[in-house]
Amino acid sequence: MDRGGCQMSGGGGGGEGGGGMITLEDLETFSEDQLSDSGNGSLQEEAETMEEDENRLLQYWQDVARGHQVEVSQDMAEPIQQLTSNQGRSQREPVPFTLLSRKEKCGELLYEKRHYEKGHWACITMREETYEQSICYGFMKLMRYICQQNSTGDYLGMTLPILTVVRTNENPPGFSHDITVAYYLPVEHQAQPPQPTDSEIVVELWPATIVYTRPFTGPTNEVTIMNQVHALAEVLDRPNVCASDSFIVAGYTNPAHRNRQNEIWFLERR
């Protein structure tokens, strides 16, 4: 399988050794520092500076990914540079929803019930050796789609959260190896979604749905996620209303970051 290279919010990422991992905020600062001097010299100097910036960012991402047994290939240098510079200049668009209710106890949020309208998502299903690798490699490919490898040839814009759809097995109990990583198309592209050039990415129209969601922080791997799944099931008033064969991890920050912001989502049965 062709592996593009990447990281960022996605829903998974190795839990051990998370210190010093790169965040989107780190990338924005890094990008601004590295790009601040561009535009002050000749075209050749600007081109050389851009190439140096790409190589620095690529090396930075490769160092981070190596600790999670993920390879970032050389041809990801330009998409990394593009995503980084655009992230420093534009807002990340939230996936829209309507809050239906929330339950708290002693000031702690136990869960929220939300309604999400139907919308287009770009999805790719991965089957790597580990959950963490599937998440990272899946987002690598979505990143290329976001950064020009689409029918418009333009940068599409970043939305959050990135979702990871996890299916469960009864025998043996645990995660299925098939992990779907999904990116919500920005509002301006919802009516006419740009088509991916990568045949493994599929743009799907997801129906409107109600989800029960609980926030948590920290690394996401099979152990920590299952702990959060059990925690959400325990606090729900009626856990039987939710689908039991799958759940979703919503990632708002880089999956490799130790203190990343996540949510567990249970979908209400239809």
Backbone torsions as a table, in degrees:
resi	resn	phi	psi	omega
1	MET	NA	133.5	177.1
2	ASP	-68.3	127.3	-178.5
3	ARG	-114.4	119.9	-174.2
4	GLY	-79.7	-60.1	179.4
5	GLY	124.3	131.4	177.4
6	CYS	171.6	-172.1	172.4
7	GLN	-159.6	-149.5	177.8
8	MET	95.4	179.0	-173.0
9	SER	-62.8	126.2	-177.1
10	GLY	-153.9	-25.2	178.9
11	GLY	118.5	-6.5	176.4
12	GLY	-153.8	164.2	177.9
13	GLY	165.5	140.7	-172.7
14	GLY	-51.8	138.7	-174.8
15	GLY	-86.0	-34.0	-174.2
16	GLU	-75.8	147.1	175.1
17	GLY	64.6	38.3	-174.8
18	GLY	-76.9	-12.3	-175.6
19	GLY	-61.9	139.9	176.4
20	GLY	79.2	10.7	-179.6
21	MET	-75.3	151.4	-174.4
22	ILE	-79.6	141.0	174.8
23	THR	-114.9	168.3	175.5
24	LEU	-60.1	-36.7	179.0
25	GLU	-65.2	-38.7	175.5
26	ASP	-59.7	-43.8	-178.5
27	LEU	-63.1	-41.1	-179.9
28	GLU	-62.8	-45.1	178.9
29	THR	-64.2	-44.7	179.1
30	PHE	-59.3	-44.1	-179.5
31	SER	-62.9	-46.4	-178.3
32	GLU	-62.7	-41.0	179.3
33	ASP	-64.6	-44.3	-175.0
34	GLN	-74.2	-29.6	-175.2
35	LEU	-96.4	-4.4	-172.9
36	SER	-65.2	-26.8	-177.7
37	ASP	-90.9	-5.1	-178.3
38	SER	-71.4	150.6	179.2
39	GLY	92.2	0.6	-178.0
40	ASN	-106.4	1.9	-178.8
41	GLY	-129.5	-162.2	180.0
42	SER	-72.9	168.1	178.5
43	LEU	-60.7	-37.5	179.0
44	GLN	-66.2	-42.3	178.7
45	GLU	-63.9	-39.7	178.6
46	GLU	-64.7	-40.3	179.2
47	ALA	-64.6	-40.8	179.1
48	GLU	-66.0	-39.7	178.4
49	THR	-63.8	-42.3	179.4
50	MET	-62.6	-41.4	179.5
51	GLU	-65.1	-39.6	177.4
52	GLU	-63.3	-41.9	178.9
53	ASP	-61.1	-44.4	-179.8
54	GLU	-60.6	-43.0	-178.4
55	ASN	-67.1	-38.8	178.7
56	ARG	-63.7	-46.6	179.7
57	LEU	-63.3	-43.4	179.4
58	LEU	-59.9	-45.4	179.6
59	GLN	-61.9	-39.6	179.2
60	TYR	-61.8	-47.6	-179.9
61	TRP	-65.8	-39.0	179.7
62	GLN	-62.7	-40.2	179.8
63	ASP	-63.5	-41.9	179.2
64	VAL	-66.3	-47.5	-175.0
65	ALA	-66.7	-30.9	-176.6
66	ARG	-59.7	-33.9	179.1
67	GLY	-68.8	-11.1	-179.9
68	HIS	-117.0	19.1	178.5
69	GLN	57.1	40.5	178.1
70	VAL	-123.2	133.1	-179.8
71	GLU	-98.6	134.9	175.4
72	VAL	-110.3	112.3	-173.1
73	SER	-78.2	160.1	-176.1
74	GLN	-60.6	-34.2	-176.5
75	ASP	-74.4	2.3	174.3
76	MET	-89.7	-1.8	-176.6
77	ALA	-57.7	-47.4	-177.8
78	GLU	-68.8	-46.5	176.3
79	PRO	-59.9	-38.4	178.0
80	ILE	-61.5	-44.6	179.6
81	GLN	-62.8	-42.0	-177.9
82	GLN	-67.5	-45.6	179.7
83	LEU	-63.0	-40.8	-178.6
84	THR	-64.1	-48.1	-177.8
85	SER	-67.9	-36.2	177.9
86	ASN	-70.5	-36.5	178.5
87	GLN	-64.4	-29.6	179.8
88	GLY	-77.0	-11.3	-174.3
89	ARG	-118.1	-5.8	-176.1
90	SER	-140.5	160.1	179.5
91	GLN	-81.7	150.1	173.4
92	ARG	-87.4	122.2	-173.2
93	GLU	-78.9	126.9	179.1
94	PRO	-76.9	146.7	172.8
95	VAL	-68.7	123.0	-174.1
96	PRO	-72.4	143.7	176.3
97	PHE	-154.5	165.4	174.6
98	THR	-113.0	125.9	178.2
99	LEU	-78.3	121.4	-178.7
100	LEU	-92.6	-41.7	179.0
101	SER	-166.3	166.8	175.9
102	ARG	-148.3	149.7	180.0
103	LYS	-123.7	128.6	179.3
104	GLU	-123.6	159.3	174.7
105	LYS	-145.4	118.8	-179.4
106	CYS	54.8	40.0	178.1
107	GLY	81.7	-3.2	178.9
108	GLU	-97.5	132.3	177.1
109	LEU	-75.2	118.7	178.5
110	LEU	-86.3	-46.1	175.1
111	TYR	-167.9	162.0	172.1
112	GLU	-121.1	149.4	172.8
113	LYS	-110.3	122.1	-174.6
114	ARG	-126.8	155.3	173.3
115	HIS	-115.9	123.5	176.3
116	TYR	-108.5	129.4	177.0
117	GLU	-71.4	163.2	175.8
118	LYS	-63.3	149.8	-178.4
119	GLY	-168.9	165.4	-179.2
120	HIS	-89.7	132.9	177.8
121	TRP	-127.1	139.4	171.0
122	ALA	-90.7	124.7	-170.8
123	CYS	-127.3	145.9	172.3
124	ILE	-141.6	135.2	179.7
125	THR	-104.1	126.7	-176.8
126	MET	-114.6	157.2	177.4
127	ARG	-143.9	72.5	179.2
128	GLU	-92.9	179.1	-176.9
129	GLU	-67.1	-35.3	-179.5
130	THR	-125.6	159.5	176.6
131	TYR	-58.0	-45.4	-177.1
132	GLU	-61.0	-41.5	179.1
133	GLN	-65.6	-39.4	178.6
134	SER	-60.6	-42.5	179.8
135	ILE	-63.0	-49.6	-176.4
136	CYS	-64.8	-47.8	-178.6
137	TYR	-68.0	-32.3	176.4
138	GLY	-64.2	-45.4	179.4
139	PHE	-69.0	-29.3	175.6
140	MET	-53.6	-46.9	-177.9
141	LYS	-70.1	-39.5	176.8
142	LEU	-63.8	-34.7	178.8
143	MET	-61.9	-39.9	177.4
144	ARG	-63.2	-40.4	177.4
145	TYR	-62.1	-44.0	178.5
146	ILE	-62.8	-38.3	-175.7
147	CYS	-98.8	66.3	166.9
148	GLN	86.5	-18.3	-179.5
149	GLN	-83.9	63.9	-179.9
150	ASN	-147.7	172.5	-172.9
151	SER	-66.3	-18.2	177.0
152	THR	-88.3	-23.1	-176.5
153	GLY	74.0	11.5	-176.4
154	ASP	-111.8	162.2	170.6
155	TYR	-71.7	126.8	-171.4
156	LEU	-85.9	-26.5	-175.5
157	GLY	103.8	150.3	-175.3
158	MET	-99.2	138.4	174.5
159	THR	-124.0	154.9	178.2
160	LEU	-136.4	144.4	6.5
161	PRO	-87.0	162.9	165.4
162	ILE	-85.4	131.9	-176.1
163	LEU	-102.6	145.9	172.9
164	THR	-122.6	114.5	179.3
165	VAL	-90.0	118.4	-176.7
166	VAL	-112.5	126.5	176.2
167	ARG	-101.4	148.0	-175.9
168	THR	-111.8	152.1	176.1
169	ASN	-107.1	144.1	175.4
170	GLU	-86.2	-36.8	-176.6
171	ASN	-141.4	107.0	-4.0
172	PRO	-74.9	153.5	-178.8
173	PRO	-67.2	144.1	179.3
174	GLY	141.5	-166.3	-178.4
175	PHE	-75.8	144.8	165.9
176	SER	-75.9	151.8	178.2
177	HIS	-73.1	-17.0	179.3
178	ASP	-85.5	112.6	-178.3
179	ILE	-117.5	125.6	179.0
180	THR	-102.1	125.7	177.2
181	VAL	-105.0	133.0	-171.9
182	ALA	-133.3	139.3	-179.4
183	TYR	-122.8	125.5	-179.6
184	TYR	-78.4	128.8	178.7
185	LEU	-69.1	133.7	176.7
186	PRO	-54.3	155.8	-174.7
187	VAL	-53.2	-40.4	-177.2
188	GLU	-65.7	-16.7	-179.8
189	HIS	-108.6	3.1	-176.8
190	GLN	-66.7	-39.2	-177.2
191	ALA	-68.4	-38.9	179.8
192	GLN	-133.6	83.7	-176.5
193	PRO	-65.1	128.8	173.8
194	PRO	-60.9	139.3	-178.6
195	GLN	-88.8	139.7	-179.3
196	PRO	-74.6	149.1	173.1
197	THR	-83.2	-20.3	176.2
198	ASP	-82.9	118.6	-175.6
199	SER	-68.4	-15.4	178.8
200	GLU	-78.2	-17.5	178.7
201	ILE	-92.6	132.3	-179.0
202	VAL	-124.4	132.3	175.0
203	VAL	-90.5	119.4	-176.0
204	GLU	-118.0	146.3	173.3
205	LEU	-94.8	107.1	179.4
206	TRP	-85.0	138.6	-179.5
207	PRO	-72.3	163.5	173.4
208	ALA	-61.2	143.8	-176.9
209	THR	-151.9	159.3	174.4
210	ILE	-108.7	131.7	-180.0
211	VAL	-124.8	150.2	171.4
212	TYR	-107.7	125.8	-170.8
213	THR	-132.5	143.6	-179.8
214	ARG	-133.3	128.8	-178.7
215	PRO	-81.3	153.3	170.5
216	PHE	-156.2	158.9	179.5
217	THR	-118.9	158.9	175.9
218	GLY	112.9	-176.1	-177.9
219	PRO	-67.7	155.7	177.9
220	THR	-119.8	113.6	171.7
221	ASN	-141.4	-177.9	-173.0
222	GLU	-60.4	-37.6	-178.2
223	VAL	-69.9	-51.0	-176.7
224	THR	-66.1	-36.6	-178.9
225	ILE	-67.8	-43.8	179.5
226	MET	-63.6	-34.9	175.3
227	ASN	-61.2	-41.0	179.9
228	GLN	-71.4	-34.7	175.9
229	VAL	-60.8	-46.3	179.1
230	HIS	-64.8	-37.5	-179.5
231	ALA	-64.3	-42.2	178.9
232	LEU	-67.0	-41.7	179.8
233	ALA	-60.5	-35.3	-178.1
234	GLU	-70.0	-33.5	-175.2
235	VAL	-90.6	-12.6	179.0
236	LEU	-69.9	138.7	177.7
237	ASP	-67.6	-37.4	-178.9
238	ARG	-135.3	76.7	-177.2
239	PRO	-61.9	-20.1	-178.6
240	ASN	-70.2	-12.2	179.0
241	VAL	-78.4	-9.7	-176.2
242	CYS	-100.8	150.1	176.3
243	ALA	-62.2	139.4	-175.1
244	SER	-105.2	-6.3	-175.7
245	ASP	-98.2	1.8	179.6
246	SER	-162.9	163.3	172.6
247	PHE	-153.3	175.2	-176.3
248	ILE	-128.5	138.5	170.1
249	VAL	-105.6	121.3	178.5
250	ALA	-101.4	123.4	-177.9
251	GLY	-110.2	129.3	-179.3
252	TYR	-107.9	-13.6	177.2
253	THR	-137.7	172.8	-177.0
254	ASN	-49.5	128.2	-177.1
255	PRO	-64.3	-16.9	-179.8
256	ALA	-90.4	-7.2	-175.1
257	HIS	-81.4	137.5	-174.0
258	ARG	-62.2	-39.5	-176.2
259	ASN	-105.9	35.0	-177.0
260	ARG	-66.2	154.7	-178.6
261	GLN	-97.7	126.3	-176.3
262	ASN	-136.1	169.1	170.3
263	GLU	-142.0	147.9	167.5
264	ILE	-98.9	132.0	178.4
265	TRP	-116.4	131.7	166.4
266	PHE	-108.4	132.9	177.9
267	LEU	-89.0	134.1	177.1
268	GLU	-69.5	137.2	178.9
269	ARG	-62.1	141.3	177.0
270	ARG	-98.9	NA	NA
